Amino acid sequence: MNQERIYVIALLAIGLLASIPQIPVGANIWGMILVVVGIVGGVMVNYSDMMQRLMVYVVAVAMPIFSDALNVLPTVGPWLNTLLDNVATGIQGMAIGLVVMGLLARAKG
């Protein structure tokens, strides 16, 4: 299993745990964990292909917008919206890590 899959599975697992309201941990703690795992994933995984990096940037912006449409589903809609919002927070952290690594690569020449 490569590093990219490990970080994506970690983001999904943490996002799933953060979506369960019965777990007595503050939302800011879950958000911090998701962003840190996302940043580490963006820094550690080598996205050499420009299309893969572009996909991460587009998903980081578009996923919270699209997940809001799930609120119209009667029972599971708000929960799925929360799950996708949590995963999007991790992907946004991954996008930050990619931007930082891109800036460092340009600064080094």
C-alpha positions in Angstrom: 0.0 0.0 0.0 1.5 3.3 -1.0 1.6 6.5 1.1 -1.2 8.2 -0.8 -3.7 5.5 0.0 -2.7 5.5 3.6 -3.3 9.2 3.9 -6.6 9.1 2.1 -7.8 6.2 4.3 -6.7 8.1 7.4 -8.6 11.2 6.2 -11.7 9.1 5.6 -11.5 7.4 8.9 -10.9 10.6 10.9 -13.7 12.3 8.9 -16.0 9.4 9.7 -15.2 9.6 13.4 -15.6 13.4 13.4 -19.1 13.0 11.9 -20.4 10.9 14.8 -22.0 13.4 17.2 -21.9 10.9 20.2 -18.1 11.1 20.4 -17.3 13.7 23.0 -14.5 15.6 21.3 -14.8 19.2 20.2 -15.2 20.1 16.6 -12.1 22.3 16.6 -10.0 19.3 17.7 -11.3 17.2 14.8 -10.7 20.0 12.4 -7.1 20.4 13.6 -6.4 16.7 13.3 -7.9 16.7 9.8 -5.8 19.7 8.6 -2.6 18.3 10.1 -3.1 14.9 8.5 -3.9 16.7 5.2 -0.9 18.9 5.4 1.4 15.9 6.2 -0.2 14.0 3.3 0.3 16.9 0.9 4.0 17.3 2.0 4.9 13.6 2.1 3.1 12.3 -1.1 4.9 13.2 -4.3 2.3 14.5 -6.7 4.6 15.0 -9.7 1.7 15.0 -12.2 0.2 18.5 -12.6 -3.3 16.9 -13.2 -3.2 15.2 -9.8 -2.4 18.4 -8.0 -5.0 20.2 -10.0 -7.6 17.6 -9.0 -6.7 18.0 -5.3 -7.2 21.8 -5.6 -10.6 21.4 -7.4 -11.9 18.8 -5.0 -10.8 21.0 -2.1 -13.0 23.8 -3.4 -15.9 21.9 -4.9 -16.6 19.2 -2.3 -18.1 21.5 0.4 -20.2 23.2 -2.3 -21.6 19.9 -3.6 -22.1 18.3 -0.2 -24.5 21.0 0.8 -27.0 19.5 -1.7 -27.2 16.4 0.5 -29.1 18.3 3.2 -32.4 17.7 1.3 -32.2 14.0 2.0 -34.5 13.3 4.9 -32.5 11.2 7.4 -29.0 10.7 6.2 -28.5 13.9 4.3 -27.1 16.1 7.1 -24.9 13.3 8.3 -23.4 12.7 4.8 -23.0 16.5 4.4 -21.0 16.6 7.7 -18.9 13.6 6.6 -18.0 15.1 3.2 -17.3 18.5 4.8 -14.9 16.8 7.2 -13.1 15.0 4.4 -13.0 18.2 2.4 -11.3 19.9 5.4 -8.5 17.2 5.2 -8.2 17.6 1.4 -7.9 21.4 1.9 -5.0 20.7 4.3 -3.5 18.5 1.6 -3.9 21.4 -0.9 -2.0 23.6 1.6 0.8 21.1 1.8 1.0 20.9 -2.0 1.1 24.7 -2.3 3.9 24.9 0.3 5.9 22.2 -1.4 5.5 24.0 -4.7 6.6 27.3 -3.2 9.7 25.6 -1.7 10.6 24.0 -5.0 10.4 27.3 -6.8 12.4 29.0 -4.1 15.2 26.4 -4.3 15.2 26.8 -8.1 
